[in-house]
Amino acid sequence: MIIILAQCHVEYEGRARSRLDKGDRLILIKKDGTFTIHQELNLDPVNWQAPGCKNKVSLKENQIILQSIKTKPDEEITVYLDTVYCATYYNCVDTKNLEIRGYEKHMVDLAWEKPELIEKGFRPTRREYQTENGFIDLMGTDKDEKLMILEFKSRKAGTNAVKQLKGYVECFMDNKEFVRGIIVAPDITDNALELLKSLQMEFIPLNPPKDLLTKKASTLDSFF
């Protein structure tokens, strides 16, 4: 694993285009090709490439340039390192797998195998679809061939889930009238439902598979 802490600016080109201006970021490059860029705040990376990407480094006019290249579909992240604060490499050994029960992945599995649980006529087409705003849990089409973007939560969905879904839907603004944004969760807070409706998006109740349910602690997101 390669770990770099640097001031950098980032460009992405693929399904869309984006630019992240100069700032201090943490860059992780893993053995399987995973490439992620993290800012000081928030959990998720601001830019990333999934496993299987080709990563390379070059030097141009005394500036180090990192590139992460993906094919099928073609996507590329280019990172221009302005100042490198720290760079290190570890040959990590970790053969253990995390067993997760009752979480969003299993709900997506369930919807994929039994699409009628979402609604009659739903046809799932893509899982973990990457956008500039994050990974969409599940995509598909309804009986009228409208695109459905589904965000899954294994607990009561809050306003953060709605904002996350809104970001995904905005990636398809050119065809907004043909796109449906949907939160899929066991329940949803009143505030989240109000926000969802104001954005003309939908809520579909669905529980995680019963044999996978585990006791989980509540989070602040459950109350807003």
Secondary structure as UniProt FT lines:
FT   STRAND          2..13
FT   STRAND          17..29
FT   TURN            31..32
FT   STRAND          35..38
FT   STRAND          47..49
FT   TURN            51..52
FT   STRAND          54..60
FT   TURN            61..62
FT   STRAND          63..70
FT   TURN            71..74
FT   STRAND          75..89
FT   HELIX           104..113
FT   HELIX           115..117
FT   TURN            120..121
FT   STRAND          123..131
FT   TURN            132..133
FT   STRAND          134..141
FT   TURN            143..144
FT   STRAND          147..152
FT   HELIX           159..170
FT   TURN            171..172
FT   HELIX           173..178
FT   STRAND          179..185
FT   HELIX           190..198
FT   TURN            199..200
FT   STRAND          202..205
FT   HELIX           210..212
FT   HELIX           220..223
//
